Amino acid sequence: MIYLDNAATTKTAPEVVEAMLPYFTENYGNPSTIYSLGTASKKAVNQARKTIADALGANMEEIYFTAGGSESDNWAIKAAAEAYAGKGRHIITTKIEHHAVLHTCQYLEKHGFEVTYLDVDRDGLIDLEQLKAAIRPDTILITVMFANNEIGTIEPIAQIGAIAKERGILFHTDAVQAFGQVPINVDEMHIDMLSSSAHKLNGPKGVGFLYIRKGVKIRSFVHGGAQERSRRAGTENVTGIVGFGAAVERAVRTMEERTKKETELRDYLIHRIETEIDHCWLNGHRTSRLPNNVNFSFLFIEGESMLIMLDMKGICASSGSACTSGSLDPSHVLLAIGLKHEEAHGSLRLTLSEENTKEELDYVVDQLKQIVERLRSMSPLYEDFVKKQQA
Ligand SMILES: *Cc1c(COP(=O)(O)O)cnc(C)c1O
């Protein structure tokens, strides 16, 4: 099997599993208790909190553990909207956010908030002038993703943060794809809230965190016990948090070497596809791009069919096409960068890890060439196109 869907989730690293195991077996104490079995758990949770805070240039007290990226996005946006509603009811985001952000904004629109969805250019970048122009006296929150999960484009986060800071507006970023892949400093980038999820960086599924800058007013997300400074009640997911800490420690330690290797593999894969397959193009920005993201559109092809045929060859990939996402519309991200419906339907996302090899990618491209040829040979649209070209 060749796994090229690391934007969907990653393999839990063996050293992460290793770090988690004792907290299932001998160290099962509840962190809220006062005997040493419990305090050992509390210590482990706070050790992970410290590792994560250090990775962001934040303080330990600003890291709140959650059940993942979606929960962190929901919490940041809904709670900030509620806390600052007295000041205004306008929120700015983009058209290419993850559904955890987009659907949360749509929910708020039904509850008396106004949301501006910024356009992006052909590469997926927002326009800072458009952002500035969208700011109003009643704007309370700007939420822009750090890096896009489909096309890999990295947004100008430090500049957005500077604009938000200058205007006195809260700035939240969904950094689920970026954390562990790109260096992040919440002070230098003027980030007030940041969402992350462990399973996107070789940690376990079902655990995330929200960074909340000290001084940001925000209501509690889960009411109950005093866990997470009373803002997110419930007995801590100790094993998950320990795994998250180990994953972040690993991600920071290996970032330079790992992303260098991924970038080389990425560019090799892009080059082979571009030069060896006709009527296709790269989606997303060429350089302001996640080290492991490759996204192509192939004309005259259904992404869905490509995925099925790749799967038969043992290759796991993803598409911006319809059915996979459970809806009939193609990816909102690909439409936002200006693709036509049929172009978005013919897209393929390949997201690498440092474990992939050049040999694997050679095999993938060889298979892909045959698959594209085969699918096009069955396409009446392609037949018409060829006839017209010959005429
Ligand atoms: C995966 C992802 C999420 C959701 O994270 P979960 O932990 O799966 O809830 C949110 N935003 C982005 C950009 C993602 O890639």
The ligand as an SDF file (V2000), in Angstrom:
LIG
                    3D

 15 15  0  0  0  0  0  0  0  0999 V2000
   -8.6290   18.0060    9.6170 C   0  0  0  0  0  0  0  0  0  0  0  0
   -8.9020   19.4490    9.6980 C   0  0  0  0  0  0  0  0  0  0  0  0
   -9.7930   19.9650   10.6540 C   0  0  0  0  0  0  0  0  0  0  0  0
  -10.5970   19.0740   11.5740 C   0  0  0  0  0  0  0  0  0  0  0  0
   -9.7870   18.4660   12.5530 O   0  0  0  0  0  0  0  0  0  0  0  0
  -10.3820   17.2000   13.3540 P   0  0  0  0  0  0  0  0  0  0  0  0
   -9.3830   16.9520   14.4230 O   0  0  0  0  0  0  0  0  0  0  0  0
  -10.4510   16.0850   12.3700 O   0  0  0  0  0  0  0  0  0  0  0  0
  -11.7080   17.6030   13.8820 O   0  0  0  0  0  0  0  0  0  0  0  0
   -9.9830   21.3280   10.7040 C   0  0  0  0  0  0  0  0  0  0  0  0
   -9.3170   22.1540    9.8860 N   0  0  0  0  0  0  0  0  0  0  0  0
   -8.4500   21.7090    8.9630 C   0  0  0  0  0  0  0  0  0  0  0  0
   -7.7190   22.6840    8.0890 C   0  0  0  0  0  0  0  0  0  0  0  0
   -8.2080   20.3390    8.8290 C   0  0  0  0  0  0  0  0  0  0  0  0
   -7.3630   19.8970    7.9070 O   0  0  0  0  0  0  0  0  0  0  0  0
  1  2  1  0
  2  3  1  0
  2 14  2  0
  3  4  1  0
  3 10  2  0
  4  5  1  0
  5  6  1  0
  6  7  2  0
  6  8  1  0
  6  9  1  0
 10 11  1  0
 11 12  2  0
 12 13  1  0
 12 14  1  0
 14 15  1  0
M  END
$$$$
